[in-house]
Amino acid sequence: MNEGKLMNVSRSTMSVKDKSLTNTHLRQKWNNINWHVVKESVNKLQVRITKAVKQNKWHLIKRLEYLLTHSYHAKLLAVRKVTQNKGKRTAGN
């Protein structure tokens, strides 16, 4: 029905059919993520931060916190936790 219409998606012209293919591709990528590896990666950084805190190595803590907050795996895990919790459809405070 809408296959002939063109829509503007982030400065490129794409048909509705192509957009649905893109969504399918992204969904497949999301489902193929190895969550065990993601959790392990984030956990390693968190453990390193904890050890640095116990040793009062504040410069190391700052560097590790930067790594954690900019980590692709940490971002993936954060999105997963938010989208899979029971209250994901409720309004915020």
C-alpha positions in Angstrom: 0.0 0.0 0.0 2.7 2.5 1.0 5.5 0.9 -1.0 5.5 3.7 -3.6 5.8 6.5 -1.1 9.2 7.9 -0.2 10.1 9.2 3.2 13.0 11.2 4.5 15.0 9.3 7.1 18.1 11.0 8.4 18.8 12.9 5.3 18.3 10.0 2.9 15.3 9.0 0.9 14.1 5.6 1.6 10.9 3.7 0.7 8.6 2.3 3.4 9.5 -1.2 2.3 13.2 -0.5 2.6 12.7 1.0 6.1 10.9 -2.2 7.3 13.8 -4.3 6.0 16.2 -2.1 8.0 14.1 -2.6 11.2 14.2 -6.3 10.6 17.9 -6.2 10.1 18.4 -4.3 13.4 16.1 -6.7 15.2 18.2 -9.6 14.0 21.4 -7.9 15.1 19.9 -7.3 18.6 18.8 -10.9 18.9 22.2 -12.1 17.9 24.1 -10.2 20.6 26.0 -12.5 23.0 24.7 -11.1 26.3 27.1 -13.2 28.3 30.1 -11.5 26.7 28.5 -8.1 27.2 27.8 -8.7 30.9 31.3 -10.1 31.4 32.9 -7.1 29.8 30.9 -4.6 31.9 31.6 -6.7 35.1 35.3 -6.7 34.5 35.4 -2.9 34.3 33.2 -2.6 37.4 35.6 -5.0 39.3 38.6 -2.9 38.2 36.9 0.3 39.5 36.1 -1.4 42.8 39.8 -2.5 43.3 41.0 1.0 42.4 38.7 2.5 45.0 40.0 0.2 47.7 43.5 1.2 46.8 42.6 4.9 46.6 43.9 5.3 43.1 41.7 8.2 42.1 43.3 8.9 38.7 42.8 5.3 37.7 39.2 5.4 38.9 38.5 8.4 36.7 40.0 6.7 33.6 38.1 3.5 34.3 34.8 5.3 34.8 35.4 7.1 31.5 35.9 3.7 29.8 32.8 2.3 31.4 30.5 5.2 30.5 31.7 5.2 26.9 31.8 1.4 26.5 29.5 0.0 23.8 28.8 -3.0 25.9 27.8 -0.9 28.9 25.4 1.1 26.7 23.9 -2.1 25.2 23.4 -3.5 28.7 21.7 -0.3 29.9 19.3 -0.3 27.0 18.5 -3.9 27.6 17.8 -3.4 31.3 15.5 -0.4 30.6 13.6 -2.0 27.7 13.0 -5.3 29.5 11.9 -4.2 32.9 8.2 -4.6 33.9 7.5 -0.9 34.1 8.9 0.0 30.7 5.6 1.3 29.4 4.7 3.4 32.5 5.1 7.2 32.6 8.1 8.6 34.4 7.9 10.7 37.6 
